[in-house]
Amino acid sequence: MATVEIIEKEVTDESIYQAAYGEWIGVLASMWDAIGKDVDERRLAYYEKKFANIPLGLLEKAVDRAIRNNGNYLTVPSVGALWSAIKKETGEHPNMDVLEAVQLWENEIGARFDASLYRFGVTR
């Protein structure tokens, strides 16, 4: 009879943060995967600083959009192209700074999440 060994791993706030950060960086790095090139670590670090305030879900959508609309399939979408994609994903509010639009997007996502929890009788 086969036995299964269960290894308990402590889940900490730091381990959760590191896992989420790894996924977030992976989304940015996927722009290099899309063009079949190795990640340029220096440029990735630059993108990391520029987009640090963008939540994972929005970053995923914006990177996908920027890759789809990248006219030159040999280069990573520019910072400007990624900001443009973020603006499109947040609804292009013409009189609003893009980071304000990002905050609005986050609030709307949070409200939808809370509403779906409420449907199941869960509150946070």
C-alpha positions in Angstrom: 0.0 0.0 0.0 1.4 3.4 -1.0 1.7 6.1 1.6 1.6 9.8 1.1 3.8 12.1 3.1 2.3 15.4 3.9 4.8 18.2 4.3 3.4 21.2 6.2 4.8 24.5 5.0 4.2 27.6 7.1 2.4 30.2 5.1 3.4 33.7 6.1 2.6 37.2 4.9 6.1 37.3 3.4 5.7 34.0 1.5 2.3 35.2 0.2 3.9 38.5 -0.9 6.8 36.7 -2.6 4.5 34.4 -4.5 2.3 37.3 -5.7 5.4 39.4 -6.6 6.8 36.5 -8.6 3.6 36.2 -10.5 3.5 40.0 -11.1 7.1 40.1 -12.4 6.3 37.1 -14.5 3.6 39.1 -16.3 6.1 41.8 -17.2 8.7 39.2 -18.2 6.1 37.6 -20.5 6.6 40.5 -22.9 10.0 39.1 -23.7 8.6 35.6 -24.0 6.1 37.0 -26.6 9.0 38.1 -28.9 11.2 35.0 -28.2 14.0 36.9 -26.5 15.7 36.5 -23.2 14.6 39.0 -20.5 16.6 42.2 -20.3 17.0 42.4 -16.5 17.9 46.1 -16.6 14.8 47.0 -18.7 12.6 44.7 -16.6 13.7 46.5 -13.5 12.8 49.8 -15.2 9.3 48.5 -16.0 9.0 47.2 -12.5 9.5 50.7 -11.1 7.2 52.4 -13.7 4.3 50.0 -13.1 4.7 49.3 -9.4 1.2 50.7 -8.7 -0.6 48.5 -11.2 -2.4 45.5 -9.7 -1.8 42.1 -11.1 -5.2 41.6 -12.8 -4.9 45.0 -14.6 -1.3 44.4 -15.5 -2.2 41.0 -17.1 -4.9 42.6 -19.2 -2.7 45.6 -20.2 0.3 43.4 -21.1 -1.9 41.1 -23.2 -3.4 44.2 -25.0 0.1 45.8 -25.5 1.4 42.5 -27.0 -1.6 42.2 -29.3 -1.2 45.7 -30.5 2.6 45.7 -30.8 3.2 46.5 -34.4 6.8 45.4 -34.2 6.9 41.8 -33.1 10.6 41.9 -32.6 10.6 44.4 -29.7 9.0 44.5 -26.3 6.2 47.0 -26.1 7.4 50.4 -24.9 6.5 51.9 -21.5 4.2 54.3 -23.4 2.5 51.4 -25.2 1.9 49.7 -21.8 0.5 52.9 -20.3 -1.8 53.3 -23.3 -3.0 49.7 -22.8 -3.6 50.4 -19.1 -5.7 53.5 -20.1 -7.7 51.4 -22.5 -8.3 48.7 -19.8 -9.4 51.2 -17.2 -11.9 52.9 -19.6 -9.9 55.9 -20.8 -11.3 58.6 -18.5 -10.2 61.7 -20.4 -10.2 64.1 -17.4 -8.5 61.7 -15.0 -4.9 60.8 -14.4 -4.2 57.2 -15.3 -3.3 56.3 -11.7 -6.7 57.7 -10.6 -8.3 55.5 -13.2 -6.4 52.5 -11.9 -7.7 53.3 -8.4 -11.2 53.5 -9.8 -10.7 50.2 -11.6 -9.5 48.6 -8.3 -12.5 49.9 -6.4 -14.9 48.5 -9.0 -13.2 45.1 -8.9 -13.4 45.1 -5.1 -17.1 46.1 -5.2 -17.8 43.2 -7.6 -15.8 40.8 -5.5 -17.7 41.9 -2.3 -21.1 41.6 -4.2 -20.2 38.0 -5.3 -19.2 37.1 -1.7 -22.5 38.6 -0.4 -24.4 36.4 -2.8 -23.0 33.4 -1.0 -23.6 34.9 2.5 -20.0 35.9 3.1 -18.9 39.3 4.3 -15.4 40.6 4.9 
